[in-house]
Each structure stands twice: as structure tokens, then as C-alpha cells.
Amino acid sequence: MTVGIYGAGRLGSLVAKTLKFMGARVMMNSRSLKPELIGSGIEFVDFKQLLVESDVLSIHVPLNKQTFHKFDFDNLSLMKQNAILINTARGEIVDTSALITHLQQGKFQGLALDALEDEDTKGFATNPYYQSLHKFENVLLTPHIAYFTKAAVRDIAITALENARDIVIEGKSENTVVQ
């Protein structure tokens, strides 16, 4: 199986390393190379190759001008007919209207979406995209809670405490967003 990872940040890199360990062919596309992944057997490819060759494609990028609707109708068309698409990043990275059109045409073996467009402005179950997508048997929808495990919550708490300690002792933290 060929798994494509879009985004080589902390989560994308962890998913890639785990899948490589499990024996999958892993391809990545990212704006920057992670030195720790070079020589790991993970292939860094251009975006089109990622779309065309992936049996499973997992999205791990932030939402910005470059990633907004990156998975539009044309790019989704490049994916394999029986591909599986996973989005645990941000809903607006995938053009949901285009995705629904492809689903209606029988594309995709499966979709797992932990993020939907307009998820912050509308309730999950009343989101019109949810209303359309939940009707398909090959679609799994969760309300942006994929991270919410006991281990993840513990790690978040530990990271917050470490950040506070680092700011008090060193005046800055590795994970500081606002100073």
C-alpha cells in the first residue's frame, strides 16, 4: 500500500515514520524537508505525484492561503478511483462541494474527515456539509476530536506545564505562540 502524507510537521512526520515502520510505501509532500526523515526510506515527492500514486492520503498541514481548497475538484480528480482520503487538519483544505461531487460519481473507497468547512461557525450536526456527507456509507465523520485521547490530553497538559516552566526560567519556550 502506498500512503501519501501531505505535510511533514510534527504529526505528519510521526504518521509517516509509523507507517514506514509498518511496511507501507510512504510518500510525503511538504514545503520543507525534515532532516530526521531524510534517508528513512520515506519518499519526498511533488504534490501531483502524491495525489496520483497514493492509495491512502492523509492531510497534516495548517490552513493558510496556499492550502485553502488545495484539494479542489481538479486535484481530487487526480486521485485514484478507490483511494482513501483522511483529513484531520482543517476543513477548508478540502473543497467539500467538489468532494461531494466526486462521491456522487462513485469516487473514493473511503473518507475519514475530522474537520469540515465552516465547523467553527456552525454546529457540527447542523453543518450543511455534514448533512450531505453523512449519507454516504464510505464516509466517517468526527467533530474535530481525533486528538482527544487520554494520552493526548495528558501530553497537552505536560507540554503546557513545561512551556510555563521554560518561560519562567528562560524567558521563552520552544512552543511559544505569543509573547
Order of alpha helices (4+ residues) and beta strands (2+ residues): beta-alpha-beta-beta-alpha-beta-alpha-beta-alpha-beta-alpha-beta-alpha
